[in-house]
Amino acid sequence: MWGLRAARLFDGFDFVDDPVVVIDGTDVVSVGHHVPDDIEVTDLGDRTLLPGLVDCHQHLVFDGRGTLEEQVVGRSDDELTERARSNARRALLGGVTTLRDLGDRGFVTLGLRNDPDLPTICAAGPPITPPGGHCWYLGGEAEGTDQLRTAVAERIERGCDVVKIMVTGGAMTPSFPLWMSQFSEADVRLVIETAHEAGLPVAAHCHGVDGIAMAVDCGVDTIEHCTFFTDAMESAPPMELLDRLAASDVALSATWGNNREPRYPAPWAQAAPVIQDALGRVHANGGTVVVGTDAGIHGLKPHDVLPYALPTLLDAGMTIEQALRAITSSAADACRRPERGRLVSGLPADIVAVDGDPMVEADALTRIQSVWKDGSPVNDE
């Protein structure tokens, strides 16, 4: 056994009075308790210990260079696998010890899940989308009852951790506007119910207000982006919809976190404060808001970008504890990996040490000093 001590320790829920954690092998033995004299404890000084961070939405096959289609077209599965491996490693070095990949091509990320040098990966495979729909070039096109059932069945057979459905259009595929629903309510319900029968959660890509309402009514597990777009963004989304989201068990995976000052193009510049206010209202009324950075889609979102989301969570009205939960324990729960994102006796020792105090300066979280995955130090080789 061995231990770590720092000036501060957040266990995934709250800050602990005695900031020390004891590890034995791959697991946490104790947090915030007296340490026996015969255990070697490393004192990290003015740093903060946290659970490994959890990103609810990444794309490991994307590298941010060019359009999404350009990033994958003409690349072999082997090339995309190695790119995904490299991106996952970057995420781990950046403190992201658990991530959910919500859209690859050819199911290539499934083969990375047992690599001890990578984060814990929850993989969806190619997202289900209609012909020509958002991210059609990832290979998940399906329409009609038979094709949709077959698509879900394939993901069950391959052992995916989650099913991803593109309920609405997306900004980076021109075929459907952001706010337009790509599937009927019956289709969305079919996908969700078929996945749930096999015990698989469903993540729904939703930008449009109508698509968001459809997803929550059909019983989806997480709503990705949840940006409340209509064909104009001058007004806030309906309060009735925000109340339904807050009262539901659906986790809203906010696409926050950029590694430098963003230059939002229209309509994002206009929409950003509306989205932040709406998700803040859902959180204030008891709803669950976590972070899925969408890492990989462009240069502002490399795969280690999650720590940069903390200021936006605070701006949305969260306390520092609530904001940290949104990228640790609450995010792990949304990913159906409740053993991750928390420092609790008997659970895996995923640990991050950052330089400084996130309670005083939010950017302290971006100063990653050390990472441990399953009790082993992660080194930049």
LINUR-V624510 format. One record per pair of residues at least 12 apart in sequence whose ideal C-beta (glycine too) atoms are under 10 Angstrom apart, sorted by the first residue. I is the first residue (numbers start at 1). J is the second residue. Records with the same first field share a line. If there is no record, write none. Layout:
BEGIN
I=J, J
END
This chain:
BEGIN
1=22, 23, 24, 25, 29, 30, 35, 36, 38, 39, 40, 41
2=21, 22, 23, 24, 29, 35, 39, 40, 41, 42, 375
3=20, 21, 22, 23, 24, 29, 30, 35, 36, 39, 40, 41, 42, 43
4=19, 20, 21, 22, 23, 41, 42, 43, 44, 47, 49, 349, 351, 353, 370, 372
5=18, 19, 20, 21, 22, 35, 41, 42, 43, 44, 45, 47, 49
6=19, 20, 21, 42, 43, 44, 45, 46, 47, 48, 49, 50, 353, 354, 369
7=19, 43, 44, 45, 46, 47, 48, 49, 356, 357
8=46, 47, 48, 49, 50, 354, 356, 357, 358, 359, 360, 364
9=21, 31, 32, 47, 48, 49, 50, 51, 343, 351, 353
10=48, 49, 50, 51, 320, 321, 324, 325, 328, 329, 342, 343, 352, 354, 358, 359
11=28, 31, 32, 49, 50, 51, 324, 328, 329, 342, 343, 344
12=31, 50, 51, 52, 54, 321, 324, 325, 327, 328, 329, 330, 331, 332, 340, 341, 342, 343, 344, 347, 350
13=51, 321, 324, 325, 328, 329, 330, 341, 342, 343, 344
14=32, 321, 324, 325
15=32, 48, 50, 320, 321, 324, 358, 359
16=31, 32, 33, 49, 343
17=32
18=30, 31, 32, 33, 34, 35
19=31, 32, 44, 47, 48, 49
20=32, 33, 34, 35, 39, 41, 43, 49
21=33, 35, 41, 49, 51, 343, 345, 349, 351, 372
22=34, 35, 36, 39, 41, 345, 349
23=39, 343, 348, 349, 351, 372, 374, 375, 376
24=39, 349, 375
25=348, 349, 374, 375, 376
26=347, 348, 349, 350, 372, 373, 374, 375, 376
27=339, 344, 345, 346, 347, 348, 349, 374, 375
28=51, 342, 343, 344, 345, 346, 347, 348, 349, 350, 351, 375
29=345, 346, 349
30=343, 344, 345, 346
31=49, 51, 342, 343, 344, 345, 347
32=343
33=345
42=353, 370
44=353, 354, 355, 369, 370
45=353, 355, 369
46=355, 356, 357
47=352, 353, 354, 355, 356, 357, 364, 367, 369, 370
48=324, 352, 353, 354, 355, 356, 357, 358, 359, 364, 365, 367, 369
49=343, 351, 352, 353, 354, 370, 372
50=95, 307, 324, 327, 328, 341, 342, 343, 350, 351, 352, 353, 354, 358, 365
51=95, 97, 98, 324, 325, 327, 328, 329, 332, 340, 341, 342, 343, 344, 347, 348, 349, 350, 351, 352
52=92, 95, 96, 97, 98, 119, 120, 328, 332, 340, 341, 342, 343, 348, 349, 350, 351, 352, 371, 372, 373, 374, 378
53=91, 92, 94, 95, 96, 97, 98, 99, 119, 291, 304, 306, 307, 309, 310, 324, 327, 328, 331, 332, 340, 341, 350, 352, 365, 368, 371
54=96, 97, 98, 99, 100, 119, 120, 122, 290, 291, 292, 306, 326, 327, 328, 329, 330, 331, 332, 333, 334, 335, 337, 340, 341, 342, 350
55=91, 94, 95, 96, 97, 98, 99, 100, 101, 119, 253, 257, 290, 291, 292, 293, 294, 295, 303, 304, 305, 306, 307, 309, 327, 331, 335
56=98, 99, 100, 102, 122, 203, 222, 224, 251, 252, 253, 254, 255, 290, 291, 292, 293, 294, 306, 326, 327, 330, 331, 332, 334, 335
57=99, 100, 101, 102, 103, 124, 164, 203, 205, 222, 224, 225, 253, 254, 255, 290, 291, 292, 293, 294, 295, 296, 297, 331, 334, 335
58=84, 87, 88, 91, 96, 99, 100, 101, 102, 103, 104, 109, 119, 121, 122, 292, 293, 294, 295, 296, 297, 301, 303, 305, 306
59=71, 72, 84, 87, 101, 102, 103, 104, 105, 109, 124, 127, 135, 138, 293, 294, 295, 296, 297, 301, 303
60=80, 81, 83, 84, 85, 86, 87, 88, 90, 91, 99, 101, 102, 103, 104, 108, 109, 112, 118, 119, 121, 123, 295, 296, 303
61=75, 77, 79, 80, 81, 83, 84, 87, 101, 103, 104, 105, 106, 108, 109, 126, 138, 296
62=80, 83, 84, 87, 103, 104, 105, 138, 172, 294, 295, 296, 297, 298, 301, 303
63=75, 80, 83, 84, 86, 87, 296, 297, 298, 299, 302, 303
64=87, 295, 296, 297, 298, 299, 300, 301, 302, 303
65=296, 298, 299
66=298
67=137, 172, 173, 174, 297, 298
68=103, 134, 135, 137, 138, 170, 171, 172, 173, 296, 297, 298
69=135, 136, 137, 138, 172, 173, 174
70=137
71=83, 105, 137, 172, 296, 297, 298
72=104, 105, 106, 135, 137, 138, 139
73=105, 137
75=105, 106
76=106, 108
77=104, 105, 106, 107, 108, 111
78=106, 108
79=108
80=104, 105, 106, 108, 109
81=104, 106, 108, 109, 111, 112
82=108
83=108, 296
84=101, 104, 105, 108, 109, 111, 112, 118, 121, 123, 296, 303
85=108, 109, 111, 112, 115, 117, 118
86=118, 303
87=99, 101, 109, 112, 118, 295, 296, 302, 303, 304
88=101, 109, 112, 113, 115, 117, 118, 119, 121, 303
89=112, 115, 117, 118, 119, 303, 304, 378, 380, 381
90=295, 302, 303, 304, 305, 380
91=118, 119, 121, 293, 295, 296, 302, 303, 304, 305, 306
92=117, 118, 119, 120, 303, 304, 350, 371, 373, 378, 380
93=119, 303, 304, 368, 371, 378, 379, 380, 381
94=119, 259, 295, 302, 303, 304, 305, 306, 307, 308, 352, 366, 368, 371, 378
95=119, 304, 306, 307, 327, 350, 351, 352, 353, 354, 365, 366, 367, 368, 369, 370, 371, 378
96=119, 120, 293, 295, 303, 304, 305, 306, 307, 327, 350, 352, 368, 371
97=118, 119, 120, 328, 332, 340, 341, 348, 349, 350, 351, 352, 371, 372, 373, 374, 378
98=119, 120, 121, 122, 328, 331, 332, 335, 337, 339, 340, 341, 348, 350, 373
99=118, 119, 120, 121, 122, 123, 292, 293, 295, 303, 306, 331, 335
100=119, 120, 121, 122, 123, 124, 161, 162, 164, 201, 203, 222, 224, 253, 292, 331, 332, 334, 335, 336, 337
101=113, 119, 121, 122, 123, 124, 125, 160, 161, 162, 164, 295, 296
102=122, 123, 124, 125, 127, 162, 163, 164, 203, 205, 222, 224, 253, 292, 294
103=123, 124, 125, 126, 127, 128, 129, 134, 135, 138, 140, 164, 166, 203, 205, 224, 294, 296, 297
104=123, 124, 125, 126, 127, 138, 139, 140, 164
105=125, 126, 135, 137, 138, 139, 140
106=125, 126, 138, 139
107=123, 124, 125, 126, 139, 154, 155, 158, 159, 160
108=123, 125, 126
109=121, 122, 123, 124, 125, 160, 161
110=123, 124, 125, 155, 158, 159, 160, 161
111=123
113=159, 161
116=373, 374, 376
117=373, 376, 378, 379, 381
118=373, 378
119=303, 340, 350, 371, 373, 378
120=332, 335, 337, 339, 340, 341, 348, 350, 373, 374
121=161, 335
122=160, 161, 162, 201, 203, 332, 335, 336, 337, 340
123=155, 158, 159, 160, 161, 162, 164
124=140, 155, 160, 161, 162, 163, 164, 165, 200, 201, 202, 203
125=138, 139, 140, 151, 154, 155, 158, 159, 160, 161, 162, 163, 164
126=138, 139, 140, 141, 142, 151, 154, 155, 160, 164
127=139, 140, 141, 151, 163, 164, 165, 166, 170, 203, 204, 205, 224
128=140, 141, 142, 143, 147, 148, 151, 152, 154, 155, 163, 164, 165, 166, 167, 182, 183, 187, 188, 191, 195, 202, 205
129=141, 142, 143, 151, 164, 165, 166, 167, 169, 170, 173, 175, 176, 182, 183, 205
130=142, 143, 144, 147, 148, 166, 175, 176, 182, 183, 187
131=143, 147, 175, 182
132=173, 174, 175, 176, 182
133=166, 167, 168, 169, 170, 173, 175, 176, 182, 183, 205
134=166, 167, 168, 169, 170, 171, 172, 173, 174, 175, 176, 178, 180, 182, 205, 207
135=164, 166, 170, 172, 173, 205
136=166, 173, 175
137=173
138=164, 166
140=154, 155, 163, 164, 165, 166
142=154, 165, 183, 187, 191
143=182, 183, 187
144=187, 190
145=186, 187, 190, 194
147=187
148=165, 183, 186, 187, 188, 190, 191, 194
149=190, 191, 194
150=194
151=163, 165, 191, 194
152=165, 190, 191, 192, 193, 194, 195, 196, 197, 198, 200, 202
153=194, 195, 198
155=191, 194, 195, 198, 200
156=194, 195, 197, 198, 199, 200
157=198
159=200
160=195, 198, 200
161=200, 201, 335, 336, 337
162=195, 200, 201, 202, 203, 221, 222, 335, 336
163=191, 192, 194, 195, 196, 198, 200, 201, 202, 203, 204, 220, 221
164=191, 202, 203, 204, 205, 222, 224
165=182, 183, 187, 188, 191, 192, 195, 202, 203, 204, 205, 206, 215, 218, 220, 224
166=181, 182, 183, 204, 205, 206, 207, 211, 224
167=181, 182, 183, 185, 187, 188, 191, 202, 203, 204, 205, 206, 207, 208, 210, 211, 212, 214, 215, 218, 220, 223, 224
168=180, 181, 182, 183, 204, 205, 206, 207, 208, 209, 210, 211, 212, 214, 215, 225, 227, 229
169=181, 182, 205, 207, 208, 211, 229
170=182, 205, 207, 225, 297
171=207, 225, 227, 229, 265, 267, 268, 297
172=294, 297, 298
176=207, 208
177=207, 208, 229, 230, 231
178=206, 207, 208, 211, 225, 227, 229, 230, 231, 267, 268, 271
179=206, 207, 208, 209, 210, 211, 212, 227, 228, 229, 230, 231, 232, 233, 267
180=207, 208, 210, 211, 229, 231
181=206, 207, 208, 209, 210, 211, 212, 213, 214, 215
182=205, 208, 211
183=204, 211, 214
184=214
185=210, 211, 213, 214, 215, 217, 218
186=218
187=214, 218
188=202, 204, 206, 211, 214, 215, 217, 218, 219, 220
189=214, 215, 217, 218, 219, 220
190=218
191=204, 218, 220
192=204, 215, 218, 219, 220, 221
193=218, 219
195=220, 221
196=219, 220, 221
199=336
200=221, 336
201=220, 221, 222, 251, 334, 335, 336
202=215, 218, 219, 220, 221, 222
203=215, 220, 221, 222, 223, 224, 251, 253, 292, 334, 335
204=216, 218, 220, 221, 222, 223, 224, 225, 226, 250, 253
205=223, 224, 225, 226, 253, 294
206=220, 222, 223, 224, 225, 226, 227, 228, 229, 252, 253
207=224, 225, 226, 227, 228, 229, 230, 255, 271, 275
208=225, 227, 228, 229, 230, 231
209=226, 227, 228, 229, 230, 237, 238, 241
210=229, 230, 241
211=223, 225, 226, 229
212=225, 226, 227, 228, 229, 237, 241, 242, 244, 245, 250, 252
213=237, 238, 240, 241, 244, 245
215=245, 248, 250
216=241, 244, 245, 247, 248, 249, 250, 252
217=244, 248
219=248, 249, 250
220=248, 250, 251
221=249, 250, 251, 334, 335, 336
222=250, 251, 252, 253, 288, 290, 292, 334, 335, 336
223=245, 248, 250, 251, 252, 253, 254, 292
224=251, 252, 253, 254, 255, 292, 294
225=252, 253, 254, 255, 275, 292, 294
226=245, 250, 251, 252, 253, 254, 255, 275, 278, 279, 282, 289, 292
227=254, 255, 267, 268, 271, 272, 274, 275, 278, 279
228=241, 242, 245, 271, 274, 275, 277, 278, 279
229=267, 268, 271, 274, 275
230=271
231=267
232=267, 270
233=266, 267, 268, 269, 270, 271, 272, 273, 274, 275
234=270, 274
235=274
236=273, 274, 275, 277, 278, 281
237=274, 275, 277, 278, 279, 281, 282
238=278
239=278, 281, 285
241=278, 282
242=277, 278, 279, 280, 281, 282, 284, 285, 287
243=281, 282, 285, 286, 287
244=282, 287
245=278, 279, 281, 282, 283, 285, 286, 287, 288, 289
246=281, 282, 283, 284, 285, 286, 287, 288, 289
247=282, 285, 286, 287
248=282, 286, 287, 288
249=287, 288
250=282, 287, 288, 334
251=287, 288, 289, 290, 292, 326, 330, 331, 333, 334, 335
252=278, 279, 282, 283, 287, 288, 289, 290, 291, 292, 334
253=288, 289, 290, 291, 292, 293, 294, 326, 331, 334, 335
254=275, 276, 279, 280, 282, 283, 289, 290, 291, 292, 293, 294, 309, 312, 313, 316, 326
255=268, 275, 291, 292, 293, 294, 295, 297, 301, 309, 312
256=272, 275, 276, 279, 289, 290, 291, 292, 293, 294, 305, 306, 308, 309, 310, 311, 312, 313, 315, 316, 326, 327
257=291, 292, 293, 294, 295, 300, 301, 304, 305, 306, 307, 308, 309, 310, 311, 312, 313, 327
258=293, 298, 299, 300, 301, 302, 305, 308, 309, 312
259=293, 295, 299, 300, 301, 302, 304, 305, 306, 307, 308, 366
260=299, 300, 305, 308
261=300
262=298, 300, 301
263=300
264=300
272=312
273=315
275=312, 316
276=312, 313, 315, 316, 317
277=315, 316, 317
278=316
279=312, 313, 316, 317, 318
280=312, 313, 315, 316, 317, 318
281=316, 317
282=316
283=313, 316, 317, 318, 322, 323, 326
284=316, 317, 318
288=325, 326, 330, 331, 333, 334
289=313, 316, 317, 318, 322, 323, 325, 326, 330, 331, 334
290=309, 313, 325, 326, 327, 328, 329, 330, 331, 332, 333, 334, 335, 341
291=305, 306, 308, 309, 310, 312, 313, 323, 326, 327, 330, 331, 334
292=306, 309, 331, 334, 335
293=305, 306, 307, 308, 309, 327
304=366, 368
305=366
306=327, 331, 365, 366
307=327, 352, 354, 358, 362, 363, 364, 365, 366, 367, 368
308=362, 363, 365, 366
309=323, 326, 327, 362, 365
310=323, 324, 326, 327, 358, 361, 362, 363, 364, 365, 366
311=323, 361, 362, 363, 365, 366
312=362
313=325, 326, 327, 362
314=358, 362
315=362
319=359
320=357, 358, 359, 360, 362
321=359
323=358, 362, 365
324=341, 358, 359, 365
325=341, 342
327=341, 365
328=340, 341, 342, 343, 350, 352
329=341, 342, 343, 344
330=342
332=350
348=372, 373, 374, 375
349=372, 373, 374, 375, 376
350=371, 372, 373, 374, 375, 378
351=370, 371, 372, 373, 374, 375, 377, 378
352=365, 368, 369, 370, 371, 372, 373, 378
353=367, 368, 369, 370, 371, 372
354=366, 367, 368, 369, 370
355=367, 368, 369, 370
356=369
END
